[in-house]
Amino acid sequence: MTSALTPRSVKILETLRQRREADAPTHGGHVLSYVYDSGLAELDELAAEAIRIMQSVNGLDPTTFPSVAFMERDLVRFARDMLHGDSDVVGSVTSGGTESCLLAVKTARDLWRAAGRVGIPRIVAPITVHAAFAKAAHYFGLELDLVSVDGNGRVDPQALVSRFGADVALVVVSAPAYPHATLDPIATVAAAAQSAGIPCHVDACIGGWVLPWWTIDGTALPAWDFAVPGVTSISADLHKFGYAPKGASVLLHRSRDRHRAQYFATKRWPGYPVVNPTLLGSKSAGALAAAWAIVQRLGHDGFAGLAASCQRATDAVASAIADIDGLRVVGSPVGPLLAVTTDESVPEERRVDPHLWADRVRVDGWLLQQQPGISQPDGTHLPATTHLTITPVTESVLAELTAALTAAADAVRGAPRIPAEAVLAQLPEDIRVALGSLAASPGAIGSDEAFAALTALGIGSGEAPLPESMAPLLALIEALPAPLVERLLTELLARLIEP
Ligand SMILES: *Cc1c(COP(=O)(O)O)cnc(C)c1O
């Protein structure tokens, strides 16, 4: 097929290949977030061919392109069976976890309003709920009411339930929550939600395609899906542990009427009647096709095998970290992801800062994800952590990975965490003053001012926008007020794509 390309096109593709070389590697297990590598080369080939076959199909209209409805029906059926839904569970394939979460919120908001209620509806959730729900609240005009968790990332279900009221349009719990892989108390919350007449969404974006085959010390998980009465919707990302290329997730609802509230339909314009279950209009059918093909290929047994591989690798990584003096895994993670923080039970000179550790691990070619500490609504503080998502390919690099994790800890053990206040204090006086005045009215910061602040902090310019050592930057993110950080990071990302 490449032979049909003109020399000019060959050159264009060559540029892409070259550019791609500077990216983090998406295969081989060295990147422990963002990418979900099954380790099966055949799946990549299968997905690529499926995308090619469906490349020009417009997923907007399943009446013109019945193959779209066929693939979606199959995926919804598979997901519903996997998540213990009966025939009253229906849903849609979306473009990803964020879209599934946005639509779960939009659906709940519209049903809340349809019941005759007015005002600003509220979403109740643990603070560990994915940021996609903050985005949904922002986009769709809801208030997000976040409940603090304990040091292990666990929420007290009664604390969530005590926030219930007539203005609550949705309660969200996660299976598991991304930051520390906590499995929220789904059965308790869903039961209380059902009695209160409040819908309950389970965000299984990351766990949906792996927890069905997960165990805790050899025993089954507590029920967390549609087997739990009161769970009204679930999101589960195909492009995570469904091993599909990016662009696919499922959102399921208990009851057709809930699903119908997800749709937008209008005939009130001079064009074709628009009936969309998702945010996009015209869209590629490629991601849907790739996800469909992979689920067909893997089936229940294939997923079970890959989940078992994830489980072995996760156990091995967790036990390697438990053996590292000065670090500990946060809480009791459920699923192939975990967060690591400083073990404060050992003397200071033996402690390992998770961000200095991740910086050091990166030097050896492994990418871990640094998560800043955060203050909670109840005044407690969740410490900074480093996140690792484990995938089947991890098993094939376990020895190398655990050796790198151990060596990096040895290299930075005893080095004190850079306290956020110290990072601020180290900044030149004029920059501190400038940041202070920007923080006073973040809404009014112009693009030039924001860029000047970034430059003064030594980030955002040149070929590499981020510093080699991320720990000080993470400390700064933790220390500065949220609106200021959000504005500066917006500037950083927007500058990256300016022509
Ligand atoms: C990844 C994730 C999301 C958001 O999904 P995207 O696919 O990145 O848009 C939502 N919730 C949880 C728990 C996730 O892990």
The ligand as a MOL file (V3000), in Angstrom:
LIG
                    3D

  0  0  0     0  0            999 V3000
M  V30 BEGIN CTAB
M  V30 COUNTS 15 15 0 0 0
M  V30 BEGIN ATOM
M  V30 1 C -8.9580 8.2440 32.7120 0
M  V30 2 C -10.0870 8.4970 33.6340 0
M  V30 3 C -11.1220 9.3890 33.2950 0
M  V30 4 C -11.0630 10.3000 32.0870 0
M  V30 5 O -10.8450 9.6060 30.9430 0
M  V30 6 P -10.1290 10.1320 29.6220 0
M  V30 7 O -10.2390 8.9350 28.7750 0
M  V30 8 O -8.7310 10.5030 29.9510 0
M  V30 9 O -10.9110 11.2710 29.0940 0
M  V30 10 C -12.1890 9.4740 34.1580 0
M  V30 11 N -12.2200 8.7710 35.2910 0
M  V30 12 C -11.2240 7.9330 35.6740 0
M  V30 13 C -11.3220 7.1910 36.9650 0
M  V30 14 C -10.1250 7.7730 34.8480 0
M  V30 15 O -9.1180 6.9790 35.2130 0
M  V30 END ATOM
M  V30 BEGIN BOND
M  V30 1 1 1 2
M  V30 2 1 2 3
M  V30 3 2 2 14
M  V30 4 1 3 4
M  V30 5 2 3 10
M  V30 6 1 4 5
M  V30 7 1 5 6
M  V30 8 2 6 7
M  V30 9 1 6 8
M  V30 10 1 6 9
M  V30 11 1 10 11
M  V30 12 2 11 12
M  V30 13 1 12 13
M  V30 14 1 12 14
M  V30 15 1 14 15
M  V30 END BOND
M  V30 END CTAB
M  END
